[in-house]
Amino acid sequence: MAFIDTAPNVSIHYEEEGDGFPVVLVHGWAMSGRVWAFQRELAGRFRLITPDLRGHGKSAAPEEGYAFADFAADLVALFDRLEIRRGGLVGWSLGAQVALEAYPPLAARLAALVLVGGTPKFTASAEWPFGLPATEARGLALRLRRGYDRTMGEFFRGMFAAGELDREANQRIAREIVIPRLLPDPRGVAATLDTLAGGDHRAMLGRVKTPTLVIHGGEDAICPPDAGRFLAERIGGARLALLDGAGHAPFLSDPARFNRLVGEFLEEVIAGD
């Protein structure tokens, strides 16, 4: 267990496993670095680093400071502290937008970028039909205030498409991800949801020059598949892996396929770097 201090009263927890090419994996909203438990097999080839975002997991939950810029600053500080001069960055959901926010200061140190279940803009608007209605974000915030634990469970279950998980996969996720997890700080979760609802990273996609792999579930009900297509189209040279039958968390429902996609992409990038 390791921590770094990134700002006054902000201590970021991270775990590290494996050797070689460093890969930082950034989790999504209301989760923690533990969500990447099924990716541990990649530690046989790469140095895996899984931080908890502020207000999540074992990281500190400050009273304020949950803007994308704050999350990105923590990520840059982690790269600095661990002296990562050339590595990969994997971001899922909220973590994909954190990765995009942190891209400008990290660009020179990134050899590979993987965006999983990501979107440049979480909520829909007149000119952006590929997001959730703003009313859904507000409704989620209201349900969290009324029943925090129950709403968290409902949100987690909603990440998977109908029939995506068989009994064995469901039990494994419950045993290794759900039961041991620490529910995040309610204030931080609410503040981060506000950040998600107001974030927009569309304008900076053309600035991404790092080799990029976009992985998206074809049945993703949280970040629609068209959001993933948009990312792949607007990031020059990006590849899109659209996974039929998968929801918002394909690295949990089918870790073997996910790990193969990511591992092969990283190996190719390393070989050509």
N, C-alpha and C positions, 0 to 999 in steps of 0.2 A: 504494500500500500504506500503510495507516494502522493505528495501534495506540493504545489507551488503557489506562492502568493503573487497575484497579478494586479491587485489594486488594494487600497485600504479596506480591510474587513472582507476581502475576497480571497479565499483559498480554494484552489481548483484541485480536485482529486483526479488521479489518472492511474491506470495500470499498464504494465508493459510486459510483453512476452515475445520471445524469439530474438533472432539476430538477423543482420543483413540490412537490406533496403528498408528504410523506415516507412511505415504506413499509418497515418493517423485516421481513426474512424470516429466520426461525430454522430451521435445519436439524435433522435427526434424529440419533439415536444412531449413533456411529461414522462420521459423515459430516462435511461442512464446508460453508461458505458456497458453495463451488464447485458444489454440487449444484443451485443455482438458475441455472445458466448459460443454460438455455433460456428463462428469464424475462427476459432482457436486453431483449427487444423492448418490455417495459413501461416501460423507462427513457425511452422517447419521450414518455410521458405523466406519469410519476411519478419521484420521487427514490428510487431503490432503494438500500437499505442491507443488506448481507449480512454479518453477523458470524460468526466461528467461535467456538463455545462453548469454554469452558476445557477443555483436554485434547484438543481437536480442531483439525484444520487447522493454521494457523500461530499459534494462540493458545498461551499458556503452559500447561504441564501441571504444576500444583502437586502435591506429594505427597499432599495431602488437600484436602477442600473441594469435594465433588461432590454435595452435597445439592441438591434443587430450590431451596432458598433461596439457595444460592450462585450457581446459574445465573441466577436471577431478579435477584439483586443486580447481577450484571454487566450484565444487560439494562437495568435502571433506570439504571445509571451511563452506559450508552451513550446513552440518551435524554437524560440530563442534559448530557453532554459535547457532544452534537450539537445541543443546544437545541431538541429536538423538542417543541413545545408542542401540536401537533395532528397526528396521523398515524394510520397503519394498522399493524397487526401481523399477520403471517402466520406461523403455527407449524405445522410438519409433524412428526407422530409424537412423539418426545421433545420437539421444539420446541413442540408444541401444549400439552403439560403445563407447559413452562417459561413459555409465554405465560399460562396460567391462574394459575400461581404468582405471576407478576409483575403480574397484573391489578389487585389492590387498590392498589398504589402508583402504577400508571400509568393508572388508569381515567379520571381527569380529562383526560388527554392523548390518549386513544384515541377516534378517530372511527369506526374500523372494525376488526373482528377476524375473521380467517379461520383456521379450524382444519382442517388437511388430514391425513387418515389418522390422526386423533387418537383419544384415549381418555382418560377421567378416571382409569382404573385399569388398568394394563397386565396384571396377573396376575389370574386367576380366583380366586374364593373361594365359600363357600357361598351368599352373598347377591349375588354378582356373577358371572353366567355368561358375560359378554361379554368375557372376557380369555383370555390363554393360560394353560395350566396352569403352576403354579409350578415344576413339574419341568422344563418346557422352558427356563425362564430359567436354572435351575441347570445343565442339560445344555449350554446354550450357553456358559456360563462355563467349564465343564470343557473343552469343545472348543476354546475360545480358548486355554487354557493348553497344550493338546496340539499345536495347529497354528494359530497366529494368522492367518497370511496365507490359508491354505486356508479357514478358518472364515469369515473376512471375505468372501471371494468367494462362498461358499455362501449367506451371509445376504443379500448383495446380490442374487444371482440369485433368491432366494426372495421378493423384494419384488414380482415380476411374475407375473401369472396366465398360465396355459398359453395360448399363442397371442397374448398381448397385444402382443408386439414382433415386427414383421417384420424382415427382414434389415437394411434400411436404418436403422430406428430402433435396432436393436441395435448396429450399427456406430457410429452417431453418439454413442450413450451411452458406448460404450467409448472412442471417440476424445476426446470432450470432457469426460467426467466421470470415468470409471474410470482410464484410463491416467495422466492428469496429477495425480490426487489424492494427497494425503499420508495415509498410514495413521495413524490417531490413536495417541496414547500408550497402550500396553497397560494400564498401571496405571489411567489415567483411564477407559478403556473399561470395565474390570472394575468400577471403583467406580461409574460411571454406570449400569451394568447393575443393580447392587445397588439404586441409587436408583430406577430404573424399577420393579423388582420390588416395592418397598415403598411406592410412591407411591399416593395416593388423593386425587383432587380433586373427588369427587362432591358433597361438602357445600357447595362454594362456587359451583356452577354457577348457582344462583338469584340470586347477587349480580351476575352479569354483565348490565349494562344497555346495553352498547355494541352497535350493529347488528352481527350476527354471521352469517357464512356458513360452513357446515360442508360440506366437500367430502370425499367418501369413495368409495373404489373398491368396487364391488359384489362383487369377488372378492378382497378384502384378506384375506390369510392371516396377517398379523401383528397388526393391530388389526381385529378382526371388524367387519363393517358395522353390527351392532347397537350397537356402541360409538358409532359416529357418529350413529346414530338417537337414542341416549340423550342425547348432547350437544345435538342439535337440539331434542329435546323438553324438556330441563331448562333451557336458556337461553332466556329469554323473547324471543319474536319471531324467533328464529334461523331461517334458511333451510337446508334440506338439499339438496345436489346429490349424489345417489347415482349414480355412473357405472358403468353396466353394462359388464362385461368388463374393468374396470380392477382392478389390484392395489393395492399399498401406496403407489406413487409415480406417480400419474396425471400429475403435472407433468413427468415424464420421458417417459412412454410416449405421451402425447398433449398436448404443450405448447400447441398451438394452441387446443384446447378449454379447457384449464385457464386459459390467459392470457385468453381471452375471458370466462370466468366471473368471474375475479378483477377484470379491468379494468372490466367492466360494473358489478359490485357497487361497486367503489371510486368510479367516476364517479357512480353514483346517490347514494352516501353524501355525496360532496363537494357535489353539487348541492343536497342537502337540508339541509346542515349550516348 
